[in-house]
Structures are given as C-alpha cells and as structure tokens.
Amino acid sequence: VVDPLEISYDASAGDYTLSFKINSILVDASDPDTLRDDSTLDLVSTTDLSTFTSLSATPTVGATSDGRTTMSHTDSAGTKCFYRLDITPSTPSP
C-alpha cells in the first residue's frame, strides 16, 4: 500500500523533507492523516531508536501518477536521526 519513505535534506533551509507514495484510492485530500479505510498515518522521529515522537503535522498531498499519490512533510533538522511512518489500521465494527 505504501512505497518506502524517501528523505531529502535542504542544507540552506536546514529542513528534511520526507515523502512517500500511497495507493490513491486510500487518500482523502481533505483529511490526509486518515485514510479512506479509517486507518491513520503518523510520522514519527527519534534520535535513539528507542523513544519515538510524533511530528504532529499533517502531510501535504501531492501529485497522483499510476494510481499512487505522493504525500510529504517538511521537518526542521534539529537532532533527529531516524524517521518512521506508522500506519494504524482501523478497528472494525462488531
């Protein structure tokens, strides 16, 4: 459903841009943190691979090509070393 997370760095701005592609059927541009199947997305970062902190930001929805929509988020460099995209599946109704 999700392609690998790509990371780029802008040295002049001191920002990392994280981007990933996801099946366009799941993307709701008006609420990009929640997929159409009610799963949620959360970008998290860590410096020690032990304690992860949510970036607490809504990803930007970009272009769609071949059924995949690009989503991205820009984060100031700081001391973060590692990023992860968490997807929490929706809880089915009984």
Rosetta constraint file for C-alpha pairs under 8 A:
AtomPair CA 1 CA 22 HARMONIC 5.72 0.50
AtomPair CA 1 CA 23 HARMONIC 5.62 0.50
AtomPair CA 2 CA 20 HARMONIC 6.95 0.50
AtomPair CA 2 CA 21 HARMONIC 5.77 0.50
AtomPair CA 2 CA 22 HARMONIC 4.48 0.50
AtomPair CA 2 CA 23 HARMONIC 6.79 0.50
AtomPair CA 3 CA 20 HARMONIC 5.88 0.50
AtomPair CA 3 CA 21 HARMONIC 5.23 0.50
AtomPair CA 3 CA 22 HARMONIC 6.34 0.50
AtomPair CA 4 CA 20 HARMONIC 6.17 0.50
AtomPair CA 4 CA 21 HARMONIC 7.64 0.50
AtomPair CA 5 CA 18 HARMONIC 6.63 0.50
AtomPair CA 5 CA 19 HARMONIC 5.75 0.50
AtomPair CA 5 CA 20 HARMONIC 4.84 0.50
AtomPair CA 5 CA 21 HARMONIC 7.99 0.50
AtomPair CA 5 CA 84 HARMONIC 7.82 0.50
AtomPair CA 5 CA 85 HARMONIC 7.45 0.50
AtomPair CA 6 CA 18 HARMONIC 5.64 0.50
AtomPair CA 6 CA 19 HARMONIC 5.18 0.50
AtomPair CA 6 CA 20 HARMONIC 6.11 0.50
AtomPair CA 7 CA 16 HARMONIC 6.64 0.50
AtomPair CA 7 CA 17 HARMONIC 5.68 0.50
AtomPair CA 7 CA 18 HARMONIC 4.60 0.50
AtomPair CA 7 CA 19 HARMONIC 6.50 0.50
AtomPair CA 8 CA 16 HARMONIC 5.63 0.50
AtomPair CA 8 CA 17 HARMONIC 5.25 0.50
AtomPair CA 8 CA 18 HARMONIC 6.63 0.50
AtomPair CA 9 CA 14 HARMONIC 7.23 0.50
AtomPair CA 9 CA 15 HARMONIC 5.85 0.50
AtomPair CA 9 CA 16 HARMONIC 4.49 0.50
AtomPair CA 9 CA 17 HARMONIC 6.32 0.50
AtomPair CA 10 CA 14 HARMONIC 5.64 0.50
AtomPair CA 10 CA 15 HARMONIC 5.33 0.50
AtomPair CA 10 CA 16 HARMONIC 6.33 0.50
AtomPair CA 10 CA 17 HARMONIC 7.92 0.50
AtomPair CA 11 CA 15 HARMONIC 6.92 0.50
AtomPair CA 14 CA 76 HARMONIC 6.04 0.50
AtomPair CA 14 CA 77 HARMONIC 5.48 0.50
AtomPair CA 15 CA 74 HARMONIC 6.41 0.50
AtomPair CA 15 CA 75 HARMONIC 5.52 0.50
AtomPair CA 15 CA 76 HARMONIC 4.38 0.50
AtomPair CA 15 CA 77 HARMONIC 5.06 0.50
AtomPair CA 16 CA 74 HARMONIC 5.62 0.50
AtomPair CA 16 CA 75 HARMONIC 5.23 0.50
AtomPair CA 16 CA 76 HARMONIC 6.15 0.50
AtomPair CA 16 CA 77 HARMONIC 5.95 0.50
AtomPair CA 17 CA 72 HARMONIC 6.77 0.50
AtomPair CA 17 CA 73 HARMONIC 5.66 0.50
AtomPair CA 17 CA 74 HARMONIC 4.33 0.50
AtomPair CA 17 CA 75 HARMONIC 6.34 0.50
AtomPair CA 18 CA 72 HARMONIC 5.43 0.50
AtomPair CA 18 CA 73 HARMONIC 5.30 0.50
AtomPair CA 18 CA 74 HARMONIC 6.30 0.50
AtomPair CA 18 CA 75 HARMONIC 7.91 0.50
AtomPair CA 19 CA 70 HARMONIC 6.78 0.50
AtomPair CA 19 CA 71 HARMONIC 5.56 0.50
AtomPair CA 19 CA 72 HARMONIC 4.09 0.50
AtomPair CA 19 CA 73 HARMONIC 6.50 0.50
AtomPair CA 20 CA 70 HARMONIC 5.70 0.50
AtomPair CA 20 CA 71 HARMONIC 5.53 0.50
AtomPair CA 20 CA 72 HARMONIC 6.47 0.50
AtomPair CA 21 CA 68 HARMONIC 5.70 0.50
AtomPair CA 21 CA 69 HARMONIC 5.25 0.50
AtomPair CA 21 CA 70 HARMONIC 4.36 0.50
AtomPair CA 21 CA 71 HARMONIC 6.11 0.50
AtomPair CA 22 CA 26 HARMONIC 7.51 0.50
AtomPair CA 22 CA 27 HARMONIC 7.54 0.50
AtomPair CA 22 CA 68 HARMONIC 5.28 0.50
AtomPair CA 22 CA 69 HARMONIC 5.36 0.50
AtomPair CA 22 CA 70 HARMONIC 6.57 0.50
AtomPair CA 22 CA 71 HARMONIC 7.55 0.50
AtomPair CA 23 CA 27 HARMONIC 7.14 0.50
AtomPair CA 23 CA 67 HARMONIC 6.02 0.50
AtomPair CA 23 CA 68 HARMONIC 4.65 0.50
AtomPair CA 23 CA 69 HARMONIC 6.22 0.50
AtomPair CA 24 CA 64 HARMONIC 6.90 0.50
AtomPair CA 24 CA 67 HARMONIC 5.39 0.50
AtomPair CA 24 CA 68 HARMONIC 4.91 0.50
AtomPair CA 24 CA 69 HARMONIC 4.98 0.50
AtomPair CA 25 CA 36 HARMONIC 7.60 0.50
AtomPair CA 25 CA 67 HARMONIC 7.57 0.50
AtomPair CA 26 CA 35 HARMONIC 5.18 0.50
AtomPair CA 26 CA 36 HARMONIC 4.88 0.50
AtomPair CA 26 CA 37 HARMONIC 6.67 0.50
AtomPair CA 27 CA 32 HARMONIC 6.37 0.50
AtomPair CA 27 CA 34 HARMONIC 7.88 0.50
AtomPair CA 27 CA 35 HARMONIC 5.42 0.50
AtomPair CA 27 CA 36 HARMONIC 6.22 0.50
AtomPair CA 27 CA 69 HARMONIC 7.42 0.50
AtomPair CA 28 CA 32 HARMONIC 5.51 0.50
AtomPair CA 28 CA 34 HARMONIC 7.29 0.50
AtomPair CA 28 CA 35 HARMONIC 6.16 0.50
AtomPair CA 28 CA 36 HARMONIC 6.19 0.50
AtomPair CA 29 CA 61 HARMONIC 6.21 0.50
AtomPair CA 31 CA 35 HARMONIC 7.70 0.50
AtomPair CA 32 CA 41 HARMONIC 7.99 0.50
AtomPair CA 32 CA 58 HARMONIC 6.62 0.50
AtomPair CA 32 CA 59 HARMONIC 6.37 0.50
AtomPair CA 32 CA 60 HARMONIC 7.46 0.50
AtomPair CA 32 CA 61 HARMONIC 6.97 0.50
AtomPair CA 33 CA 40 HARMONIC 5.66 0.50
AtomPair CA 33 CA 41 HARMONIC 5.14 0.50
AtomPair CA 33 CA 42 HARMONIC 7.10 0.50
AtomPair CA 33 CA 58 HARMONIC 6.01 0.50
AtomPair CA 33 CA 59 HARMONIC 6.98 0.50
AtomPair CA 34 CA 38 HARMONIC 5.74 0.50
AtomPair CA 34 CA 39 HARMONIC 5.79 0.50
AtomPair CA 34 CA 40 HARMONIC 4.48 0.50
AtomPair CA 34 CA 41 HARMONIC 6.32 0.50
AtomPair CA 35 CA 39 HARMONIC 5.27 0.50
AtomPair CA 35 CA 40 HARMONIC 6.05 0.50
AtomPair CA 35 CA 41 HARMONIC 7.62 0.50
AtomPair CA 37 CA 90 HARMONIC 6.91 0.50
AtomPair CA 38 CA 89 HARMONIC 7.17 0.50
AtomPair CA 38 CA 90 HARMONIC 5.10 0.50
AtomPair CA 39 CA 87 HARMONIC 6.66 0.50
AtomPair CA 39 CA 88 HARMONIC 5.42 0.50
AtomPair CA 39 CA 89 HARMONIC 4.32 0.50
AtomPair CA 39 CA 90 HARMONIC 4.52 0.50
AtomPair CA 40 CA 87 HARMONIC 5.60 0.50
AtomPair CA 40 CA 88 HARMONIC 5.18 0.50
AtomPair CA 40 CA 89 HARMONIC 6.66 0.50
AtomPair CA 40 CA 90 HARMONIC 7.39 0.50
AtomPair CA 41 CA 85 HARMONIC 6.95 0.50
AtomPair CA 41 CA 86 HARMONIC 5.79 0.50
AtomPair CA 41 CA 87 HARMONIC 4.77 0.50
AtomPair CA 41 CA 88 HARMONIC 6.64 0.50
AtomPair CA 42 CA 54 HARMONIC 6.59 0.50
AtomPair CA 42 CA 55 HARMONIC 7.62 0.50
AtomPair CA 42 CA 56 HARMONIC 7.65 0.50
AtomPair CA 42 CA 85 HARMONIC 5.84 0.50
AtomPair CA 42 CA 86 HARMONIC 5.08 0.50
AtomPair CA 42 CA 87 HARMONIC 6.50 0.50
AtomPair CA 43 CA 54 HARMONIC 5.89 0.50
AtomPair CA 43 CA 55 HARMONIC 5.76 0.50
AtomPair CA 43 CA 56 HARMONIC 7.59 0.50
AtomPair CA 43 CA 57 HARMONIC 7.99 0.50
AtomPair CA 43 CA 83 HARMONIC 7.10 0.50
AtomPair CA 43 CA 84 HARMONIC 5.87 0.50
AtomPair CA 43 CA 85 HARMONIC 4.63 0.50
AtomPair CA 43 CA 86 HARMONIC 6.22 0.50
AtomPair CA 44 CA 52 HARMONIC 5.89 0.50
AtomPair CA 44 CA 53 HARMONIC 5.19 0.50
AtomPair CA 44 CA 54 HARMONIC 4.21 0.50
AtomPair CA 44 CA 55 HARMONIC 5.43 0.50
AtomPair CA 44 CA 83 HARMONIC 5.69 0.50
AtomPair CA 44 CA 84 HARMONIC 5.31 0.50
AtomPair CA 44 CA 85 HARMONIC 6.33 0.50
AtomPair CA 44 CA 86 HARMONIC 7.32 0.50
AtomPair CA 45 CA 52 HARMONIC 5.36 0.50
AtomPair CA 45 CA 53 HARMONIC 5.40 0.50
AtomPair CA 45 CA 54 HARMONIC 6.51 0.50
AtomPair CA 45 CA 55 HARMONIC 6.87 0.50
AtomPair CA 45 CA 80 HARMONIC 6.32 0.50
AtomPair CA 45 CA 81 HARMONIC 7.40 0.50
AtomPair CA 45 CA 82 HARMONIC 5.58 0.50
AtomPair CA 45 CA 83 HARMONIC 4.38 0.50
AtomPair CA 45 CA 84 HARMONIC 6.31 0.50
AtomPair CA 46 CA 50 HARMONIC 7.19 0.50
AtomPair CA 46 CA 51 HARMONIC 6.00 0.50
AtomPair CA 46 CA 52 HARMONIC 4.80 0.50
AtomPair CA 46 CA 53 HARMONIC 6.42 0.50
AtomPair CA 46 CA 80 HARMONIC 5.66 0.50
AtomPair CA 46 CA 81 HARMONIC 6.24 0.50
AtomPair CA 46 CA 82 HARMONIC 5.36 0.50
AtomPair CA 46 CA 83 HARMONIC 6.54 0.50
AtomPair CA 47 CA 51 HARMONIC 7.75 0.50
AtomPair CA 47 CA 79 HARMONIC 6.75 0.50
AtomPair CA 47 CA 80 HARMONIC 5.02 0.50
AtomPair CA 47 CA 81 HARMONIC 5.00 0.50
AtomPair CA 47 CA 82 HARMONIC 6.24 0.50
AtomPair CA 48 CA 81 HARMONIC 7.85 0.50
AtomPair CA 49 CA 82 HARMONIC 7.21 0.50
AtomPair CA 55 CA 75 HARMONIC 7.83 0.50
AtomPair CA 57 CA 73 HARMONIC 7.62 0.50
AtomPair CA 58 CA 73 HARMONIC 7.43 0.50
AtomPair CA 59 CA 71 HARMONIC 5.99 0.50
AtomPair CA 59 CA 72 HARMONIC 5.26 0.50
AtomPair CA 59 CA 73 HARMONIC 4.95 0.50
AtomPair CA 60 CA 71 HARMONIC 5.42 0.50
AtomPair CA 60 CA 72 HARMONIC 5.11 0.50
AtomPair CA 60 CA 73 HARMONIC 6.09 0.50
AtomPair CA 61 CA 69 HARMONIC 7.29 0.50
AtomPair CA 61 CA 70 HARMONIC 6.25 0.50
AtomPair CA 61 CA 71 HARMONIC 4.63 0.50
AtomPair CA 61 CA 72 HARMONIC 6.70 0.50
AtomPair CA 62 CA 69 HARMONIC 6.46 0.50
AtomPair CA 62 CA 70 HARMONIC 4.96 0.50
AtomPair CA 62 CA 71 HARMONIC 5.57 0.50
AtomPair CA 62 CA 72 HARMONIC 7.41 0.50
AtomPair CA 63 CA 69 HARMONIC 5.77 0.50
AtomPair CA 63 CA 70 HARMONIC 5.72 0.50
AtomPair CA 64 CA 68 HARMONIC 5.43 0.50
AtomPair CA 64 CA 69 HARMONIC 4.19 0.50
AtomPair CA 64 CA 70 HARMONIC 6.38 0.50
AtomPair CA 65 CA 69 HARMONIC 6.52 0.50
